[in-house]
Amino acid sequence: MARKNVFEGLMAEFGAEAEEAVSPAERDPVEAAREAPIPQAFRRGPVAALENDIRSTAQRSVQEIDPEQIEDTGMRDRFQLDGNDLEELKQSIGQHGQQVPILLRPHPRLSGRYQVVYGRRRLAAIKQLGIPVKALVRTLSDEEAILAQGQENNHRKDPSFIEKAVFAGDLEEAGYAPAVIREALAVSKSHLSHMRKVRQAIPRNVIEWIGEAPGVGWKRWHALAEKVLDHEINPATVPVTEADAKLESAKRFDAFARRVEAQLAPKKPEAPAPKPARAVRAPEGGAKIGEVLTTGGRTILRTHPKQQEFSEWLDWHGEEALLRLHAQWQEEQAS
């Protein structure tokens, strides 16, 4: 079982991702940190020490920092910033000011610079406004930064399943232990396994083409992954159109899933290629009297346009000739 959320106090104090117009008392995270009681569950051991340390930082370390000093590096837990959402956030901050600090840590290699732990949307909006960013600066290990980033998202606009799955894969590739990944994302062992299966079945470029697919839960992604794996479908060969690319992300998922489903439908056997017509010539003189054509499982006797009289005779005696040929065929089959 995952341990308690060690960042719960800090996250609860700072509220939701969107900048909202609130009362002056609610706008001051330092004052809120001073007044917030420390839950009894967090007063013991190393977890309590980390929680108390973060509270102490919240009380004294809200700073205004030049956004140009901040490196937007590290693990990304979302795909791309939505342009409309970012514009709304920028307008809100421009009108009401930045109400919620972002969390930074000193850059591990570059003196005087910082890495963003969470608050990338706010940072992007503030960079466009050209104003200093309000931030908490906390010395965090890589693991602590990942935990803070993941747990902060649990208190804000939750990333979609596939964004979490890609984030989990990036953490695995970076060497983080499964227990750390599960705690950062607040998921179980089985859910982490579902994420791994989806990444195994569907290439990163296809996932990014589909996008964050909000509202498409793990069951639909997992079902798609199972079809791809069970039927050995290469997702890179699944046809998509320019019209698909113009759809919103969740509908792109639907379109891609339909294309995969279409590849599972039994295919009609291809009709054999028609054989070329065989010319029939008279024994004497070699004049062309017609041709034999086999196509679509049928054999057609066709007279030559210059054999008008023969064509009329065949019209009268065609049944008789066909019966005679059929009887001859039966005799040959019986012998």
C-alpha angles and dihedrals in degrees: 000000000000115000122245118292101269091198096048096109094050093045095048090052094053098047129197130355096249117084106239132185104253137163119287092251092051091048093063109081091182092058090045090052091051093052100040112101118232109241115241090236090067099048098088137075131340093324090058091047092054092045092049091046091054091049090051090051091050090054097054112017110065101129138173109237133181106251089221088069091060123089114210092212135126131067116341116219095186135047113231130342109256108242095217094048091047092051091050091049091049091052091048093051091045091054102037103019126240106311100177123051121225122230120245136175128203110268107259093221109020117069116225094016134101141214121221113238096181137344099071092149092053091045092051092049093047092049088057090049091051095225132124116273123234108231145167111227114210131172102232134169118234090260094049090048091053091049091049092048094048096043093046088059090055088063095046139042100330116234115239121261094259093049089054091046092053091045090051090051092051090051091050091050089049089057102253115155117252090242091058092048092049091050094046091052097033092232135135128244091258093050091050087051090053089052091050092051092052091051090047092053102039122048120235093245091055091048091050090048089055091044132201093326097203112212094023102116132204094268094062093044090047093049090051091049092051092052091050093049099039094050095036093236117173104224090203089066096050104113119239129178138218087251089058091054090057093056122098114264100262090050090049087058090051091049093049092047090052091051090052091048090051090057089057094056114104110261122228113246111257115250113246115258111264116258117238115262114264116224118229116209132189114259090233117056095355096249113167109249099172146305143257117231126186117194136146092006093305132108117215126196108205125184122221115257090240091056094076096145092047090048091055091048091050090051089059097041102030095108092048092048092047092049091050092050091047092051090050090051091051092051090052091049091051095049 
